[in-house]
Amino acid sequence: MRPMSSEWTTPEHALAYLRMADRIPHRTEGEATLLEEMPKDARRVLDLGSGDGRLLGLLLLVRPGANDVAIEFSPPMLERLREHFCTDGRVEVVEHDLERPLPPLGTFDVVASSFAIHHLPHPRKEALYREVFGLLNQGGVFCNLEHVASPSDRLHARFLDALGITPEQEDRSNKLLDVETQLRWLRDLGFEDVDCLWKWRELALLAGRKPAVPLLQDQKGRS
């Protein structure tokens, strides 16, 4: 199977993204909202598509007692990620392409992602959400700070204009999907408290919680 996006294996593409990342409008608002969802007793955190470790660093700041697993496949990003956390015993870096099923990693209290999953084909997005549900401990939280599709071409053009880029400069590895479809997937998988907790144009925080009591057990207790 081909890698998630061959562009991300090149230093030029990865570095171009990093130069733009800090200039994305309102990004810190979405990150702050994501951090608010972190359970205070979280002990194990999985970061899907860690990039250079921006989100991972924030997660460690708010939950310094947690152990974290970072998944990344881009060689330039992996190099930065490993340099950033090489002396931090709380962090395990796993090289893996999210287009393939997740490897055995154990279970987690939190699974988070920041602007990574939108590079996957839509069927793989849905399959990954299913795998995330299986990895979460009961009561665990999934937060995906994501680039999503606009409802219309006009709104998409306004988003690009807000970023200061032209359609020709748009990342061709993007495979954008609307918020409503992704929230429906999460609900169908069994997540509760599913919501879009923050949104600015094509940036959105999608979140859900795995029930603290397995659904079948809960239904049996009510019968």
C-alpha positions as CSV (number, residue, x, y, z in Angstrom):
1,M,0.0,0.0,0.0
2,R,1.3,3.4,-0.8
3,P,2.2,5.8,2.0
4,M,-0.3,8.2,3.4
5,S,1.0,10.9,1.1
6,S,4.3,10.6,-0.8
7,E,4.6,14.4,-0.5
8,W,5.2,14.1,3.2
9,T,8.3,11.9,2.7
10,T,10.1,14.9,1.2
11,P,11.8,17.6,3.3
12,E,10.5,20.3,1.1
13,H,6.9,19.5,1.8
14,A,7.3,18.9,5.5
15,L,9.3,22.1,6.0
16,A,6.8,24.2,3.9
17,Y,4.0,23.0,6.3
18,L,6.0,23.8,9.4
19,R,6.7,27.3,8.1
20,M,3.0,27.9,7.7
21,A,1.7,26.0,10.8
22,D,2.3,28.8,13.3
23,R,0.5,31.3,11.0
24,I,-2.8,29.3,10.8
25,P,-5.4,31.7,12.1
26,H,-7.1,30.7,15.4
27,R,-5.2,27.5,15.6
28,T,-4.3,28.1,19.2
29,E,-8.0,28.5,20.1
30,G,-8.7,25.0,18.8
31,E,-5.7,23.6,20.6
32,A,-6.8,25.2,23.9
33,T,-10.2,23.7,23.5
34,L,-8.7,20.3,22.9
35,L,-6.6,20.6,26.0
36,E,-9.7,21.4,28.1
37,E,-11.0,17.9,27.2
38,M,-8.0,16.1,28.7
39,P,-9.1,14.0,31.7
40,K,-7.2,15.0,34.9
41,D,-6.3,11.4,35.6
42,A,-5.1,10.5,32.1
43,R,-2.1,8.2,32.4
44,R,-1.6,7.1,28.8
45,V,-2.0,9.3,25.7
46,L,-1.7,8.5,21.9
47,D,-1.0,11.2,19.4
48,L,-1.9,10.2,15.8
49,G,0.2,11.9,13.2
50,S,2.5,13.8,15.6
51,G,4.4,15.9,13.0
52,D,7.2,17.8,14.8
53,G,5.5,17.2,18.2
54,R,3.6,20.5,18.6
55,L,0.4,18.9,20.0
56,L,2.4,16.3,22.0
57,G,4.3,19.0,23.7
58,L,1.1,20.7,24.8
59,L,-0.4,17.5,26.0
60,L,2.7,16.9,28.2
61,L,2.4,20.4,29.6
62,V,-1.2,19.9,30.8
63,R,-0.7,16.2,31.8
64,P,3.0,15.9,32.8
65,G,2.4,12.6,34.6
66,A,1.2,10.8,31.5
67,N,3.1,8.5,29.2
68,D,2.7,9.3,25.6
69,V,3.0,7.4,22.3
70,A,3.6,9.5,19.2
71,I,2.8,8.0,15.7
72,E,4.4,9.6,12.6
73,F,5.6,8.3,9.2
74,S,7.2,11.3,7.5
75,P,11.0,11.0,7.7
76,P,11.6,14.8,8.1
77,M,8.9,15.0,10.8
78,L,10.2,11.9,12.6
79,E,13.7,13.5,12.7
80,R,12.3,16.6,14.4
81,L,10.1,14.6,16.7
82,R,12.9,12.4,17.9
83,E,15.2,15.3,18.4
84,H,12.5,17.2,20.4
85,F,11.8,14.3,22.8
86,C,15.0,12.3,22.7
87,T,15.6,12.8,26.4
88,D,12.0,12.6,27.6
89,G,11.4,9.1,29.0
90,R,7.6,9.7,28.9
91,V,7.5,9.6,25.1
92,E,7.6,6.7,22.8
93,V,7.9,7.4,19.1
94,V,6.4,4.9,16.7
95,E,7.1,5.0,12.9
96,H,3.8,4.1,11.2
97,D,1.7,5.1,8.2
98,L,-1.9,5.8,9.3
99,E,-3.1,4.4,6.0
100,R,-2.4,1.0,7.5
101,P,-4.2,-0.5,10.6
102,L,-2.7,0.6,13.8
103,P,-0.1,-1.7,15.4
104,P,-0.5,-3.2,18.8
105,L,-0.1,-0.3,21.2
106,G,-2.1,-1.2,24.3
107,T,-4.9,1.0,25.6
108,F,-5.1,4.7,26.2
109,D,-7.0,7.2,28.3
110,V,-6.7,9.8,25.5
111,V,-6.3,9.5,21.7
112,A,-5.7,12.9,20.1
113,S,-4.7,14.1,16.6
114,S,-4.0,17.5,15.1
115,F,-4.4,18.1,11.3
116,A,-3.3,14.6,10.2
117,I,-6.3,12.4,9.6
118,H,-7.7,14.6,6.8
119,H,-4.9,13.2,4.6
120,L,-6.4,9.7,4.6
121,P,-9.0,8.4,2.1
122,H,-12.5,8.6,3.6
123,P,-12.9,4.8,4.1
124,R,-9.6,4.7,6.0
125,K,-10.7,7.7,8.2
126,E,-13.8,5.7,9.3
127,A,-11.7,2.6,9.9
128,L,-9.2,4.5,12.0
129,Y,-12.0,5.9,14.1
130,R,-13.1,2.3,14.8
131,E,-9.6,1.4,15.8
132,V,-9.4,4.4,18.1
133,F,-12.6,3.3,19.8
134,G,-11.0,-0.1,20.4
135,L,-7.8,1.4,21.9
136,L,-9.6,3.6,24.4
137,N,-10.1,2.6,28.0
138,Q,-13.7,2.9,29.3
139,G,-14.4,6.6,29.7
140,G,-11.5,7.5,27.4
141,V,-11.5,10.6,25.2
142,F,-10.9,11.0,21.5
143,C,-10.1,14.5,20.2
144,N,-9.4,15.3,16.6
145,L,-8.4,18.8,15.7
146,E,-9.0,18.6,12.0
147,H,-9.1,20.3,8.6
148,V,-12.7,19.7,7.3
149,A,-14.6,20.4,4.1
150,S,-16.5,23.6,3.6
151,P,-20.2,23.3,2.7
152,S,-19.6,25.3,-0.5
153,D,-16.9,26.3,-3.0
154,R,-17.4,29.9,-2.0
155,L,-16.7,29.2,1.7
156,H,-13.7,27.1,0.7
157,A,-12.3,30.1,-1.3
158,R,-12.8,32.4,1.7
159,F,-10.9,29.9,3.9
160,L,-8.0,29.9,1.5
161,D,-8.1,33.7,1.3
162,A,-8.0,33.9,5.2
163,L,-4.8,31.7,5.1
164,G,-3.3,34.0,2.5
165,I,-2.9,31.2,-0.1
166,T,-4.2,30.6,-3.6
167,P,-5.9,27.5,-4.9
168,E,-2.7,26.6,-6.7
169,Q,-0.8,26.6,-3.3
170,E,-3.3,24.4,-1.6
171,D,-2.0,21.1,-0.2
172,R,-2.8,18.5,-2.8
173,S,-2.6,15.7,-0.2
174,N,-5.8,17.0,1.5
175,K,-8.8,14.7,1.4
176,L,-11.4,16.9,3.2
177,L,-14.6,15.6,4.6
178,D,-17.6,17.4,6.2
179,V,-18.1,17.6,10.0
180,E,-21.5,16.0,10.0
181,T,-20.4,12.8,8.4
182,Q,-17.5,12.4,10.8
183,L,-19.7,13.1,13.9
184,R,-22.2,10.5,12.6
185,W,-19.4,7.9,12.3
186,L,-18.3,8.5,15.9
187,R,-21.9,8.1,17.2
188,D,-22.5,5.0,15.2
189,L,-19.3,3.5,16.6
190,G,-20.6,4.0,20.2
191,F,-18.9,7.2,21.3
192,E,-21.0,9.4,23.6
193,D,-20.9,13.2,24.1
194,V,-20.0,13.4,20.4
195,D,-19.8,17.0,19.3
196,C,-17.9,19.6,17.3
197,L,-16.5,21.6,20.2
198,W,-14.8,24.3,18.3
199,K,-14.9,25.5,14.7
200,W,-13.4,28.3,12.6
201,R,-14.2,27.9,8.9
202,E,-12.4,24.7,7.8
203,L,-10.8,24.0,11.2
204,A,-12.8,22.0,13.7
205,L,-12.4,20.0,16.9
206,L,-14.3,16.7,16.8
207,A,-14.6,14.8,20.0
208,G,-16.3,11.9,21.7
209,R,-16.0,9.8,24.8
210,K,-16.0,6.0,25.1
211,P,-18.8,5.0,27.5
212,A,-17.5,4.4,31.1
213,V,-19.7,1.2,31.2
214,P,-19.8,-1.1,28.1
215,L,-23.0,-0.5,26.2
216,L,-24.2,-4.2,26.5
217,Q,-23.5,-4.2,30.2
218,D,-25.3,-0.9,30.6
219,Q,-28.3,-2.1,28.7
220,K,-28.4,-5.3,30.8
221,G,-28.3,-3.3,34.0
222,R,-31.3,-1.3,33.0
223,S,-33.4,-4.3,32.0
